Amino acid sequence: MTGTSDRPISDYALLSDCQTAALVSLDGSIDWLCFPHFDSRAVFARLLGSQAGHWSIRPAGPYTVSRYYLERSLVLRARFSTPTATVTVTDALATGWSERGHHLGEQAPHLLLRVVECTGGRADIEMEFAPRPEYGLVRPLLLPMEGGLRCHGGPDTLGLSCPLPLQISGMARAHTRLEAGQRVAFALRQVPAGSPLVLVPQEEIVAHLQDTVDGWFSWSEMHQSYQGPWEELVHHSGRVLQGLTFQPTGAIVAAPTTSLPERVGGVRNWDYRFAWIRDASFTLDALWVAACPDEAEAFFRWMAQAGASDTAACESLQIMFGIRGERDLTERELPRLPGWRGSRPVRVGNGAWQQRQLDVYGELLAAAHRLRDDLGALDAPTMAFLAACADMAAACWNEADQGIWEVRSGPQHFVYSKLMCWVAVDRALTLADALGAHTRIPAWMRAREEIRAAIEEHGWSQKAGAYTQAFGSEVLDASVLMMPIVGFLPADAPRMRATIDAVRDRLTSEDGLVYRYLNADDGLPGEEGTFLLCTFWLAHALALAGDSQAARTVFERAAHRANDVGLLAEEVDPANGELLGNFPQAFSHIGLVNAAWAIHQAETGAVEPPPCHRPDWFPRHGSSPPPTVRAGVRHVWTPVRRD
């Protein structure tokens, strides 16, 4: 077993309460947790440094382990087999009492649950609890109290519910022996500093866990009805994307981690715990297939609030925001952390918030267009905001920017940025009635034709035989695969088909995965891995070109990179196949969903996903906890897998 930050990224599984996330290793150690929100300072950060905090529960001595998510949920169960016993550890971030469907996570109690059960034989169980708030900076006092302990130190108060005797010396340790049929439950609670701390009793931990299982199951039952190839992968990706949504505002993070590198030992290590307009818009688009995008209205309201002053002041729309709408995301380094496998620096904040990226208008308008039936009647601020975004795309499309890949070299005239400005005005024309924007139609039509002509004249390279990364460039870039996906050109048009073939032949690794680009100056030293989103784009484009068998082959190469619980990182190391980058990565799961849908369309002629379920019998938000729990009666919990 490894107890350092060297553990493979693929060893981790995700827990989420739609307000924050935890990563749990294969051997039962929680090595990443920001409490209470995605962007909070980490309490456990062993992922980035061996002394930065963890919470492990596992059998003593040798064992083998397998794990899975309980059906239609992000509740994780690990099954440990020892020479004398079988033991399960079931982990979850609790959702609010009786939250179901659309409200999942809205009233999350900031409670991490861990239930250990011996299902056969006799097992010795070991627990280590070593919180290190503020990314390992704080070594808190651990103060015993009835039913567990209190962590004193750092910006918040943590309480560990633990029924076992604790040995405390820098960390808390406990040991117990379980017989078949016995279980023990733990919980970690976060409350603001100065607030009263009440530890959670055993029966309530178990009840919370069952209620969380039921909450996820109901969300999936209400939202997920896609039927097609790779159905389980698509549904699971939909749950992962939902798990990356910050329920209180509708913001969607790109990933729940920071500084997992794009190449081992490299410096391409970024903080992804923010809401990029691009990523969030793509996520909503994917949820149209993988779930019901009922969160779309909340997202667009949040986006209009967060970004309104930009467009009102005729300035470029900021490309990303904090999960509550914060604008200043200043980047800084944490030199005390060595980074995953020595990949420094570890960063918090992201300097890309100050970049200019013109493609965001297109992604935002494309999502609004796709979700127009789900959005209903838009309020006046949202209408004005979306129309202003189209105006900005029409006015600024011919300016240089830093592009989708957020290069840290000088601005260029990126083809993808021009393409998405075309998408912005094209979709705005379709939405003109809904936006109350009839007077803008002539200007938007002129811009649409000007952008198309510029891309055809300057974005195509005769020497490269393909559309390229930037005007006048010969560098291949996988982002041009979006041309047929957004409807700029048919995938079987001669230039487009030549571009698809060029990407497949010259931008693909030996194992069939696609690089973002090669041999381009992006202002950063070193190289990176192959990019899973780009690989799914290639599968998507091949499906649109009518080559569904080739599309399936490419899709399966990328999907095969998911770990044992179906999670994808951002990139793959071309040398050894290891997952790289922040994890799990929304972009990768978005690509999987949309490519699966495109292949399904190509093979069946389907035109839209089935409508999602909205049964009437699910409890409404705000309903009370079960009476047995309120009365303190033992809640009988039957492990649920539904398989």
N, C-alpha and C positions, 0 to 999 in steps of 0.2 A: 504494500500500500504506500502511496505517496501522500505526504502531508504538506506539500509545497505548492508554489504557483506553477509547477512544471506539468501538472496534470493536463492531458489532452482536452481541448475545448469540447470535443464530442462526448466526454464523460459526463456532461452536465445535462440536467433536465430543468425545465421552467416551471415555477409556480407563479400565479398571478391572482390578485384580487381586483384587477382593473383600476388599481391606484398605484401599485408598486409591483415589484417582481423579486423573486429569489431564485438562485441557481443552486441545485442540489447535485452533488457528485454521485458517481456510481456506487461508492461505498458509504453513502449516507451522511456526507458532510455538507452543510450549507456554507458555501464559500463566498457567496455574494448576496447581500441584502441591503437595500437602501430603504430606510424606514422613516416616515410612513409613505413616502411618495417616490416615484421613479427617480426624481432628481435630488432627493435628500442625500445627505452625506452618509456613506456606507457605514453600517454597523459591523458587518462581516465583509472583508475584502481579501481573504486569502487567495482569491483568484489572481490578485496582482502583487502579492507579497506574503511569504509564509507566516509572518508575524502579525498580519493585519486583521485577524479575527475569523473565527469559524464556530460552528455548532454541529458536532457529529454524534450520531447514534448508530451503533452497529453491534453485532455479536462479538464477544471476546473470542480470540483464537481464529483458526482458519475457517473460511467459508467461500462459497460461490454465490453470485447474486444475479438476479434478473429483475427487470422492472417494466412497468407499463402504466399508462394513464387509465384510470377507471373510465368506463365507456362514456363518451361524449362529455369529457370534462378535462380540466387541467389539475385534477387531484391525482397525485403520483403514488404508486405503490411499488415498493421494492421487496422482493422475496429473497431472503437469505437462507441458504442451506448450509448447515454445519454438520460435523460427524454425528451429532446427537440430537439435532432439532431442525425445524423449519420455523422461520420468524418473518413476519411482515412488518414493514415500517411504512405507514401511510402519512403523507405530507400534503399540506394545503395552506394557502393563505385564505383566511376565512372571508367569505362574502357576508353581507348583512343578513340578519334574521329574515327568513322567508322572502328574500329577494329572488325574483324570478324574471325570466325573459329580459325585456328591454332595460330593466333597472339593475341588472347584475352589477354589483360592486359599488353602487351609488352611495351606500351607507356602510362601506367596509369598516370593520371595527379595529383595523390595524393589529391583527392577531395572526400569528404563525402557529399552526397546529401540527403536532407530531404524535401519532398513536402507534405504539409497538404492541404486537400480539404474537404470542407463541402458538403456532397452529399444529405443532406436533413435537413430541419429545420434551427435552429440557434444555434451556439455553441461558447462558450468562450474557447479560447485556451491559455494554459500557457507554457512558455518555460523557462528552467533553463540551463545555460551554465557555467560550472565550470571546466575549464581545469586545470590539475595539472601535468605538465610535470615531467619526470623522476620518475615515479611511486609514484607521490604524494609529492615529495620532494620540488618542486618549486610551489610557489603561485604567478603566473605571474601578472603583471600589465595589466589591460584591458583598452585599450585606444580607445575611440570612433573615428571613421572616417566615411566619407560619405558612406552610404550603409552597415554599420556594425561596426566591431571593430577589433583591432589588439591586439594580445597577445604578450607582451614584457617580456621576461624572459625564460630561458631555452636554449637548444642548437639550436632550430629551431624557425622560425616565423610562427605563426598561424593567419589566418584571418577568421573571421566569417562574412559571408554574411547574413544580416538580414535587411529586409525592415521596421522593427517595431522600435518604440522608445524603448530604453534600459535603465533599471535601473541598475547601476553598484555599487556593494558594496561587494567586495570579489568574487562575481560571477555576471554574467549578467542575468537579468530577463526581460521577455517581456510578454505582454498580448494583445490579440486581439479578436475581435468578428467576426466570419465568418457567412455569410448567405449562403443558398443553392446555389451551383454553384461557390462560391468564393474559392480561394486557395491562399496560401502563401508559398514561397519556401526559404529554407535555404541551406547554403553550408559552409563546413569547409575546408579550403585550407592550405596545408603545403608547405612552401618554405624554403630552407636553410637560415640560419642566414646571413644577409647582402644582400640577394637578394631582388629585388623589389616585393612588394605584391600588387596584383591587385585583388580586390574583384569581385565575379562573379555576374552579373546582373540576375534578376529574370528569364527573358526569356531564358538565357543560362543555368541556372540550370535545367529548365524543359526540354530543348533540350538534355542536357547531360544525364538526366535520361532516356529519351526515347531511346537515342542512346545506352545506357548501356543495357536496356531491349532487344533491337534488337541484340546487340552483343552476349549476352548469348543465345538468341533464335537461332541465326545462328550457334553458336558453337554446340549447342545440335542437331540441324538439320543436321549438317555436320558429327557429330561424333557418335551420339547415335542411333543405330538401333537394339539393342537387343530386341528380342521378346520371351517371356517366362514367367514363373511364377514370380510374384512380380515385374512386369515390371517397374512400376513407382518407386518403392523403389530402384531398380537397377540403373535406369537412374538418380535418385536424388543423390544416393551415388556417381555416376560418376561425377556429377557436384561438389559435396562436395570435392572429391579428386582433381579435377581440381582447385578448389578454394584454396587448400592447396599447390599448386605449385607456386614457385617463378619464374615467367615467365622469368626474365632476364637471369637466369643461367640454369633453368631446375631442380633445387633442389626442394625437396618436404618435407615440415615440417610434423612432427608427429602429431602436434596439434598447434593451434595458441595461446595457453595460457601457463601460468606457475603456478605451485603450487596449482592447484585444487587437493584436497587430495584423496588418495585411501581409507581413512577411516576418518570420521569426527573427528577433534581434534587430528589426528595423525601426524606423521612426514614424512610420505611417500609422499612428495610433491616435484615434480620435474619440471624442465623447459623443455618443449617439443618443443620449437620453433626452432629446428635445424633439419638437414637432416640426419637421420640415414640411412645407406646403406640398412639395412634390411627393414625398413618401406618403403623407396622410391622404392626399388625393388619390394616389394609386391604391392605397389600402381600401378606401371606400369603394373604388371601382372593383376591386377583387371581392369585397364583401357582397357586391351585387350578385356574384355567382356563388360564393361559398357560404353566404348567410344573408339575412335580410339587413340591408344597410339602414336600419332605423335610427342609427346614430348620426346619419348624414345631416339632418336638420340642426342638431346640436353643434356639429362640427362647423357648418357654414355660418351659424350665428357667432360661434367663437372666433372664426376666421375674420368675419366682418368687423367684430369688435377689436381684435388684435391688430389688424392691418389697415383699418379704415383711414387713419391719419396719413398714411403713406400716399395713398391714391388721392386723398383730398388735397394734399400739398403738391401734387404732380411730381412726386418722387417715386423712385423704384420701390416696388413692394419688397419688404424684407423677406428673405427666403425661408426663415425659420424663426420659431419663437419658443419660449419656455412653455411648459405644459399649462400654465395659467395665463399665458399671453405675454410673458416677460420678453423684453426686446434686447436688453444688454446681457449677452451670453459670453462675456469676456473670458478668453482662454487663459489658463494658467497651468503650471506644472507642479507635480507633487514629487519632489526629488527623493523623499524618504522611501518611496515605494520602488522596488526594483523592476516591477512590471512582469507580465507573463513571460516566462522563459527569458528574462533579462531584456525584454523589449521596452526600451525607454525612448522618450519620456512617457510617464503616465500623466494624462491631461484631464482636467475638468474644465467645462466650458468649451466652446467651439468657435474659433475665430472666423469660420465661414459665415457667421451671421452678418458680417460686414461686406460680404461679397455681393456683386451684382450678377444675378442669374436670371436671364429673361425668359427661360422656359417655364417658370412657375405659373405664369398667366395661363398658359395652355393647359397645364395639368389641372389647375383649379377649374377652369371653364369646362374642360372635358368631363371632370367628375360631376359638375353641376348638370351637364347635359345628360350624362348616363343616368343620373339619379333624379331626373326631373319629376318623375311620377311619385317618388318617395318624399320629395321635398314639399309638395303641395304649394299653396300660395306663399310666395316669399314676402317677408316684411320689407318695408321701404329701405332700411339701411343695407340689407343684404342685396336687394336689387341694385341699389346705387353702387355698392362695392363691386359686384360682379361686372356691371357695365363699365365702371372705371378701369377695371383690370383689362377688359377688352380694348378700351381706349389707349391704355398704356402700351399694350402689345402692338397696336396699330401705329403708334407714334414712335416707338423705340426699337422696332425689330431690326433696323439696319445699323444698330450700334453694337460694339463689341462687349463681351462679358466673360465670366469665368466658367460658364457652362455647367452641365449636369454633374461632371466629375469634380467640380470645385478645385480646379487646378490652382496652384499657388505660384504659377508663373504669370506672365502678363495676359491681359484680356485678348481674346481672339474672336473672330466671327465664326462661332461654332455652328455647324449645320443643324445640330439638334436644337439649339436655341431658336434658330430661325423657324425650324419646323414647328415647334410648339407655339411660337407666336402666330403662325398660320392656323394652328388648331384653335387658339384663343378666339380669333376673329371668326373663324368658320363656325364654331359652336355658338358664339354670341349671336351670329345671324339667325341660327335656328331658335335661339332662346329670346329673340328680340321682343316677342309679345310678352313673355313672362317677366322680362326686365323692364318693360315700359320704355323701350329704346328705339322706337321707329325712326326717329330723326337721325340716328347714328348709322343706319343701314348703308347709305351710300359710301361713307368713309370706311366702314368695315369691309365692304365689297372691294373697294379700290386696294386696300391694304392686302387683302387675301390674294389678289392677282399679282401684286407687286412682289410679295414674298415668294409665291410659287415661281415666278419668272427668275428671281434671284437665285433660288436654290438650284433650279435646272441649269442656269448659266455658270454659276460659280461653285456649286457644291459637288458637281460631277467632275471626276478626274479621268481624262482619257488614258493617261499613263497608268493609273492604278486600276482602271477598268471598273470603277465603283464610285458610289458616293462616299465622301471621305469625312474626316473629323471636322475640318474647317474650310472655309472658302480659300481656294488656291493651294490646299494641302494635298499631299499624297498619302497621309497617314490614315490607315483604316481604323475605324471606331465602331464598336458594336451598337452604339446608340442609334445609328442610321437604320438599324433593323426596325425601329419604330415607325418608319415611313408607311409601310403597308398596314401596320397595326392601328394607326390613327386615321387611315383612309386617305393619305396624301397621294398614294399611288397603288394600283393593284400589285400584289406580290408577284404576279407573273408578267408584269411589264418588263421589256427587255433590260432596261437599266437596273431595275429593282432586282430582277432575278440574277443578274450578273453580280450585284452587290451581295446578295445572300450567298451566292457561291463563293465569292471572294472571302467573306467572313468565315465560311465553313472550311475553306482550303488554307487560308493564310493567317487566320486570327484564332486558331483552335489548337489546343495542346494535344499531345500524343494520346491522352485518354479521352479526347473528344469534348472537353470543356472549353469555353470561350473566354478569352481575355477581353478586358474593356478596350484596350488599345495597346500597341507595341511601338517602341522606338519614337516616343513623343516626349518632349520636354514638358513636364508638368510642375517643375519647380521644386521637386523633392528628390532626395537621393534614394538609391535602391530600387528594387523591383517589387512586384506584388504577385499574388496568386491569380488563378482563373476566377472569373466572376460568375456566380450561379445565376443571378438575374439575367445576365447577357446570354447565358446558355439557354435559359427558358425563352428568351426573346427569339433566339434562332429556331427553336422548336415551334414557336408561335408563327413566325414568318413562313417556315416551311409548310405548316398546315394551311396557311392562307394561300400559298402557292399551289396547293393541291397535292403536295407530296406528304401525305399523312403517315406513310410508313417511315420515311426519314425523320419526320417530326417525332414520331413515337420513340425512335432510337435515341435521338438527342434528349428528349424529355426524360427517358429512363436513366440515361447516364447521369443527368443532374439530380433527379429524384433519389437515385441510389446513394447519393452523398449524405442523405439524412442520417442522423444517428439512430440508436436503438429505440428512441421514443419519438422519432419523426421530426426532429428539429434540424433546421438548416442554418449554417452561419452565412457570412457574406461571401467568402472566397474559399478556394481549395488550393492547397500547396501542390503545384504540378509535379514536384519531385517525389512526394510520398503519399499524396492523397489526403493529408490531414486537413481538417477544417480550420479556417483562419478568419480573423475579423470578429467584430462584435456579434453577440449571440444571445438568443436567436434573432435573425435579421429579417425585418419586415419585408424588405425588397425581395429576398429569395422566396419567401412564402407567397408574396404577391405574384411573382413570375410563375410559380408552380400552378397557382389557381387559374391564371389567365391562359397559360399554355394548354392546360388540360381542357379548358372550355373551348379553346380554338380548335383543338384536335377533335373534340366531340362534335363541334359544329361541322367541321370538314367531313366527318365520317357519317353524320346523320342528317345534316341540314337543319339542325336545331337553330332557332332564332332568339330564344331567350330562356333563362333558367326558369324552372317551375316556381310558382309563387310560394313564399314561405308560409309556415303554419302559424296561425294566431288563435289557438283554442281558447275558449272562454274560461276554462276551469282552473287556470293557474292563479295562485294567490296574488293579489295586488300588492304593489309596493306600499309599505307602511303597516302591513298586517303584523300582528303580535307574534312573538316566539311561541312555540308549542306550549300548551298549558303544563305538560309534564316538566318542561325545563324551568318555567317560571316558578313552579312549586318546589323545585329542587329534587324531584323524584328521578331516580336513575333512568336514563334514556337508553333503551335497548338498541344497540347499534349492530346491524348485520352488515358485514363487509359487502360492498356492491361492486360487481364488475359487469353484470348484465351480459355475460357472454356464455 
